[in-house]
């Protein structure tokens, strides 16, 4: 993740357990009355299902930079059954000065993920387990994953093809449920099909803006928008600032940009 301005992302839903290692700048997370500040070199683990306000702050003229690893529920569940040195944390757990071994394990996991096929899958899984062990030795442990709700299943399906011309009927066919069931169950989780589709697309767009050099037009197309202006308007409605703000086209502002009334929580990827 690379970001040039100090920006605030409101109501970010963490729908996978995630580890974030801050390399430059500062990350600030808030939920309720709690706040976590992670300086460069520090790491934070975020629990599944939590919702945070997130501030990424660049350091002077240098960009904010961080790496993150999201864990599949099966990986966390397998580790959660093993005896350890710590209890599961509720919201977040910070490691201000991780051991060098932690950094090494993080780098090994990142390599296994970003270079699929470079090592056997079994070794990659072992590396993920080693990273979770380092977290446990530091005093933190992810809780047993919660059962996936329908909105989680929908989010996964939509995320696989965010550019597709999704309809409620087409999604129901994929999931094997009726439209009435879809509406009822999503409403019970405070979502609608359309609001969840928009949220997924904006979440993925945010990640692409932070982690690639793709143009705004190409990113708009990647998440299903033929019109760059319509995409930018939708992005601004959700986050409170233009897509270009992440890239540094608007140089650092002393004020934090934020949406005054974000409409929905956004899921992974985590900014």
N, C-alpha and C positions, 0 to 999 in steps of 0.2 A: 504494500500500500504506500503510495506517495501522494502527498498533499501539500500545497504551497501556502494556503491561507488557513487562518484559524477559523474553523467552522464548527457549528453545533448541529448534530443530528438528533432530533427528538424522537422518543418512543421507538427505540430500536429493539425488536424482538430477537432473542437469541434462541433459535430453534435447533441448534446442535451445540453440544459442549465444545468450547473453543479455548485455545491458548493463544494469547497475543504477546509477541515479543517486540517491545518498542526499541528501535535502533537509533532514531534521531527525533528530537522534539519531546513533547509530553502528551500523554493521553489522560483525560479526565472522564470518569463515569459517575453518574448519579442515579439513584433510585430512592424514592421516598426521602428520608432524612439522611441517607448514607451517601458518602462520596469516597471515591478511590482516585488517587493521583499516581500515575506511573511515569517516572522519568525515563530518559534514555538508558538502556541497559536493563531495565526492569521488565517483568512479565506479569500478566494477569490471566487468571483462569475464570471463565464466565459459565455459570450454570445454565443448563437447558431450560427454556421456558421463561427466563427472566426478561424484563424490559428495562432498558436504560436510556438516559440521555447521554450522548457521547460527544466529547469535545476532542478534536485532534488539533494540537497547537504546534505550529512550526517554530523553530528556534532561530530567531532573527531572519536572515536571508536564506537560511538552509531549509530545505523541505522537511516536513514531518514524514518519517518512514517507519514502517512496522511490517512484521510478517505474522501471519496467523495460520493456525492449523485447526480445522474443525474435525471432530471425531464422530464416526458413525456410532449409533447406539449400541450395536453389537460389540464393538471394541471396548466401549466403556463398561457395558454389562459384564463382559468376561473378566475385566480387571476388578470390578466392584465386588465380586465374590471372593477375592483373595484377601487373606489377612494383611493388615498394613499398620502403619504408624499413625494414621490420622483418621478423623471422621469426615464425612462429606460436608462441604460448606454449603450455605444456603443460597447466597447470591453470587459472590465473587471472592477470589482469593489472590492476593498479590505476593510476588517474590521480588523484592526490591533489588537484591543482588544475587541473582542465580549463580550456582556453582558452575565452574567451567564445564563440568561434565554435563550439566543441563543444557548449556549452549551447544555442546557437541552433539548431544542426542537430538536437539531441535533441528540442527543443521542436517543430520542424517535423515530424519523424518522428512524434512522439506525436500531433500534430494530424491528420496524414494517416491514422493508424491509428484514432483514436477518432472521427473524423468522415469515415467512408467516403463517397465521392461528392463531397466538398468540392473535391477537385482531381482531375485525370486520373490514372489508375493509373500511367501512365508517369512522371509527375512524382513520385508517391509512391515509386516504385522508385528514381528518381534521388536522392531525399532519403535513402533508406536507404544507398545507395552512398556518399553524401557523409559520412554518419556513420561508416561503416566506414573512409573515408579519414582522417577526423580521428583515429580510433583508431590507424590505421597511422602517422600523423605523430607521435603520442604515443609510439610504440614498440611497439605491440601489434597482433597480427593473428590472427584466428581461423584454425585449421587447416582444410584441406579436410574437409568433412563425411564421417563414416564411413557406410558402407552400413547401411541400416536393418535391424535384426533383426526377427524375428517379434514379439517383445514390444513393439517400437516401433510396428509396424503395429497390433497389438491395442490398444495404448494410444490411438492416434489414433482408432480406430473407437469405442472405449468413451467417449472424451472427447466425441465428437460428440453423444452422447445418454446422459449419465450417469444420467438418471432412468429409462431404459428397463428393462424386466424382462428383462435379458440372461440367456441360457442358453448353455452351451457349444455346443450344437447350432446355435443361432441365429447365434452368432458365426462358426462354421465355414462356415455358408451364406454369410454376408457376405464372408468372406475367400476362399472357394473352396478350403478345405482339409478334410481328414478330421479327426475328433476325435482319432484316434490320432496323427496328425501334429501337431496342435495341442499335445497333451499332451507329446509327445516333444520338440518344439522349444522349448516354453516351459520345460520342465524343464532343458534344456541351458543356458538363460539364467537359471536359478534362480528361476523363477516357476511358478505354476499359474494356471489361469483365474480361480479364486475369489480368490486373493491379489492378482492384478493388478487385478481389478474393484474390490476394496475399496480398493486403493491409489489408483487413478484417482479414485474418488469422494471419498476423503479429501483428495486433492490439490486438487481443484476446490472442495471445501467450504472448505479453508483460504484459497484465493484470495478466495472470496466473503465470508468473514468479514473479510478484510483490506481489501477494496476496495469493498464495498457496504454499504448500510444495511438489507439484508434481515434479517428476523428469523431466529433459529436454526431455527424450525419451517419457514420457507419454504426455507431453505438445505437442511435435511434432505430436504424433498420434492424439491428440485431435483437432488439426487444419489441419489434412489431409495429414501429411507427414509420410510415412513409414520409411524413412531414416533420422536418427537424424543428420547426417552430412550435408545432403542436406538442412534440416530445418535450421541448424545453419548458413550455408552459406547464405541462403536467409535472415535470421534475420540480419546478419552482413551487408549485402548489404543495407538493409533498414535503420538500425539505426547506423551503424558504429562501433559496438562493439558486442562481443559474448554474447549469452544468459546468460552464467555463470557470466558475469560482474555484473548483477543485484543482484545476490544472494550473492555476496561477495567472490566468489571463487578467484577473483582478488581483493586483499585488496585495500583500498582507495589510489588513485593516485592523486597527486597534480594537474595533468592536467585533463581537462574535455575531456572525450571521445565524439567524434561527427563524424557523417558521413559528408564527405566533399561535397558530392553531392547527397543528398537524392532524390530518384526518384519520390516520390509521397507524397501527404498528407495522413496522417492516421487519421481515425475517432475514435469514442469512442471505448474502454474505455480511459479515460484521465489518463496519467501517473502522 
